[in-house]
Amino acid sequence: MNALVSANERAMGSNIVDLRGIAMERMEARLDKLEDTHRSVIAAAYENLAGTNQIHRAILRLLAPADFDEFLQTLNSDLAEIMRVDTVALVLETIQNDGDAAAARMGEMLRVATPGDVDSYVTNPRGGPARQVTLRQVQGGSPMIYGDKAEWIRSEACLRLDLGSGRLPGLLVLGSEDPHQFTPQHGTDLLTFFAGVFERAMRRWLS
């Protein structure tokens, strides 16, 4: 088509403007833009589908353990692999003095904190109310959360857990060495759903 239009313009001479050729160029530019939009939409749809399947697999794995010890072991093994993160930490607030001893019995991925620590960690440094899901990039994680792996963490997802009436809140933290794994620009719908399922599973174990 471009060749035909060019030939037609040469035949008409330099003092005549072919509006059909100009219209075709504009249509071609619009078509290119439309194709780019289609590719972006299709890529986003595949990414959303992959994310949904990932969350579904993680939830099914959470529902499989028959006891709490197996549940905790699942978090830092199968769950970390499914969610493609480098470490998982579960933080539970307590007012009991033997919290550290209890955490030692439960495994390395369980952390015990004092009342208020969860909201303080989630809102640091931006302040304001604690959201259920907070995604952010960090220059090294908190040793309280990640232990020896803290210096390698570059992004994290903080999932605040409502463990039911009369109980202190908890926190599930997914840490990654990839600084682009979790950023504030990412959507949180799937992780919000996952947090809702996780906190309900925790209520079952705590009861």
ABEGO torsion letter per residue (X at the ends): XAAAAAAAAAAAEAABBBAAAAAAAAAAAAAAAAAAAAAAAAAAAAAAAAAAAAAAAAAAAAAABABAAAAAAAAABAAAAAAGBABBBBBBBBABAAAAAAAAAAEAABBBBBBGAAAAAAAOAAEEBBBABBBBBBBEBBAAAAEAAAAABABBBBBBBBAEBGBBBBBBBBBBABAAABBAABBAAAAAAAAAAAAAAAAAAAX
